[in-house]
Each structure stands twice: as structure tokens, then as C-alpha cells.
Amino acid sequence: MTYTEFLATQTQPQPPADLSPLLEALWYAGRDEWHLAHSIAQDNEHDPFHNWLHAFLHRQEGDQGNAAYWYRRAHRSQPTVSLRREWEELVRTQLPG
């Protein structure tokens, strides 16, 4: 699936069935379904990409202290780009080419 195809699925009522847990969480995050995305991030705290997502979600909700903690867990510095740009970057890391 390409980034454009992923974006197109955002208008569907449910995420595509074949998404990885991280892409499913990003699908929810892209639709501002914060609690569903956060639940998936919490269930996968062993993975740096999920920790990055977790950081993004707390940044999105405005909890900068919690976001900073999760960015450290993800071994990433706090971004200066917009939330939308960071979300796009996260999605693109998970899609081929």
C-alpha cells in the first residue's frame, strides 16, 4: 500500500483488515480517534516505533511532559514540525517505498 492509498482509506468507516497494529493505530490517529490509537500504542511499548507513536499522541493531546518521556523511550528528539507532518513521517516509515 502506498501513502496515497493509505490516505484514501481514512474515509472508510473501518481500517483495512491487513494493516499492522502500528498502521492501524496511525489510521485511527489520522482520524483523531485518539483513544483507539493510544490503546494500540500502550499494548506495544516494547517497540520503538510504537513508542514514537505514543509520544506523538501525547504531543497531539497537548501533554508535552508525557510526550517528552515517550520520545526518550523511542530514542527520538522532540520534533519541531507540525503534528500532521510528524504523522505523515510515521506512516511513511511503515509503508514500502
PEDAZI-V25687 format. One record per helix or strand of 3 or more residues. SS is the DSSP state (h for helix, s for strand). FROM is the first residue (numbers start at 1). TO is the last residue. If there is no record, write none. Layout:
# PEDAZI-V25687
ss->(SS/SS)
from->(FROM/FROM)
to->(TO/TO)
This chain:
# PEDAZI-V25687
ss->(h/h/h/h/h/h)
from->(3/21/34/48/64/83)
to->(9/30/43/61/73/94)
